[in-house]
Amino acid sequence: MTKRDEPSGGGRGEALDRSWHLARTPEEVDVAEFEYALMRAFEAFGRWQTECLASSIEFSATGPENALLHIIRMNDRPKTIHDLANMTNRVDVPNIQYSLRKLKQAGLIESSGSGRSGVTYAVTELGRKVTDRFADVRSELLVAAVSHVSGLDKGLQGSTRTLELMTGIYEQAARTAATHRRKPGAE
């Protein structure tokens, strides 16, 4: 039994059984707990983005669509689909294209250029107003709440570094898993 598994009656819930099929060792428990928290944070973040955008415009968008809108606006310079896929760490170009069509139909972005690599996307004047309003609501609700939690600024900085590191580890693990896939029908 490791120190982490010993019942203590206090602390981080050591008396709870945290094992499951993905978490058989203390290290696996740590990774599984991180992933479970990441999944919940991702879903909460998506709901937040959807609701914050809905408070800015009568338009139904998913969290990833909202993220694309803000990334297109980032640094006020047009982005290509390649830029957007790279900046969001996505490989699902058809889904990105669908989201861009949706944002374009809503009048939030416009495209210019032609050809596969020559098309760029930029926010429209409406898109600029909506993203500015989103930033105002975000500041008033989210940033204000974060600023009232002592030490959270340092925690967010550390969390950002951890997530960036984990992104690289997940990417390498995904490449390795893709390289060593089992043959179809193999047991």
C-alpha angles and dihedrals in degrees: 000000000000125000089254091057096048114106111245105164091234144042124052100000095277090163090064122091103242097172124112136147091292095042117053100135130044090255091050089049090054093049093044092049090050092049093046090050090046092053092050092045091049092053093045090048091051092050090048092051092047094049095043091051091046088056088055101045138001094253130117112226134158122239092258091050090051090049090053090052092054094043090052087053092046111119088356093263128123119259133209123222087255090055091049094047091048095045093049095040090236130143098183097101095167090057091047089051090051091051091049091052089050093050090046093050088052089056093242097116138022132203130221135183128035141250129048098293099024099067116099131183128217134172118261124226088267089049090052092051092047094048090047090051090047089053090051093050090044091052094047097046111022107026092042090053092048092049091059093060109088113234094003091120090064091042091053091050091051091045091052091053091046093050091048090051092046090049089059092046092049090048092052092044090050091051091049092047090049090049093052101039116152117253114257109270094017118129 
